[in-house]
């Protein structure tokens, strides 16, 4: 598969992980304000976001979400207990992402900001007191979780 290349102009796949602790709080990271260092086609600088990112070519969506969680937070999800939570579309004039969101309630590791040049800090938030400036894919994942629906295009 190493010689295969994705086609230009196609929709891209994003992955995200909603981590829920035993207090019912979700883990959110604050993306730095610098749009170059925060590097997102969806322009999420300055927003709060779930761990996540772009799916690597040849990687399954669950493995991508677990990889992003580890790379960004130092937490390791229990794959056997991680479930698909949400599928969303993020369509902008210059990009299109289909984002697969997962729910993780079982994890190990010590929480750390592993990529401080992109995410300045990680904090736990109650679902009823989330910050207002949420990264759109993460906000849609929370909406789907609360509505108990998998897909939304809004």
N, C-alpha and C positions, 0 to 999 in steps of 0.2 A: 504493500500500500504506500510505501514511501515515495514512489514516483507519481502518484496521483495528485492533482492540484485542483482546488476548488475553482469554480467558474466565477469570473468577475461579473458584477452586476446582479448577483443573486442575493436573495435574503440570507441573512446571517443568523446563527443560532447563539443565543445567550443562555447562561445558566445562573440560577440563584439558589441560595439556601436560607430558608427561614428557620433559624435556630430558636427553639422554645425551651427555656429552662424550667425547673420544677416549681418555680414561683409563677409560671405563666407569663414570663417576660420574654420579649424578643430581642435578639442581638442586632444592633445597628451600628454601622461605621460612618463616620463623618468624612466625606470626600473633600479633599482640600479645594481651595478656591481657584487655584491655578488650572485653567482648562487644558494646558499642555501636559502638566504632570498628572492631572486627574484622568487624563486620556480616555475619553469615552465618545464614541460616535453619537451617543444620545445626549451629550452635553450635560452631565450630571454634577458638574463642579459645584461645591458648596452644599450639596444635598446629603441627606442621611440615606443609607442603603444597606441592603443585606449583603453578606459575602456573595461574590459571584463574578462573572466575567464572560469571556468568549469561549465557546467550545473549541477545542483543538481538533484539527482534522483527524479522523480515525478514532476518536474518543467517544464513548457512550455518554449520553446526557447525565446520567447519575454519577458516573466516574468524573466527569467534568465538574459537576457541582461539588463533589467531595474534595477534589483536587483544589478548587478555588477556596473552599472553606479552610483547608489546611494551609495553603499558601498565604492567605490573608490574615488568619486569626490564630494559627497554631492549634486549632481544635480538629479532632478527628471524629467524623461521623461514623456511627455503626451502620454500615451499608444495608444490613439485613432489616433494619428498622427505619430506614429512610424511605419516605413515600413521595410519590408525585403529588404535588399540591395544586399546580397552576400552569396553564399555558396562556401566554398573552402575545399580542402583536404590538410592536412599537414601530409605527410607520411615519417617517419624516420625509421631507423633500429630498434629502441627501442619503438616507439609509433606511433599511428595514431589518428589524430583528424579530425573530420568534424566540421568546424566552420561556424556558422550562424551569419552573420553580419547584423546589423540593422542601419537605418539612422534616426537620431533624429534632428529635426530642432526646435521643441517646447519643452522647458524645463524651470524649475524654480530652484531656490536655489542659494546659494553662493558657488562658486567653492573653494574647499579645498582639500589638499592632505590628505585623510582620512586614508590611510595606508602607512605612510612615510617609514616604514621598507621595503616596496616593490617598491613603486613609489615615487621618491624623489620630483617630481614637475609636475605640469600640465601647459601646454602652448598652446596658440592658434597659428596656422600656416596657412599661405596661401597655397593653393593646389599647387601653382607653386614654392614654396620655402620650401619644406619639408626637414627635416633632412635626411641625407643619411643612417644612421643606424636605419632603421625601422624594427620592429618586423614583421616577414614574414606574419602572418595572416592579420595584419593591412595593410601592403603594398599591399597584394592581394585584400583586400577590396577596397582600393583606386583605384587600377587598374580597378576593375570591375565597380566601380562608374564612372570613367572617360570614360570607353568604353561602358557604359550603357548595361552591361551584368550581369547576375546573377551568373553564374557558370564558374569557371576556375579550371583546374587541373595543371596549370603551375605557 
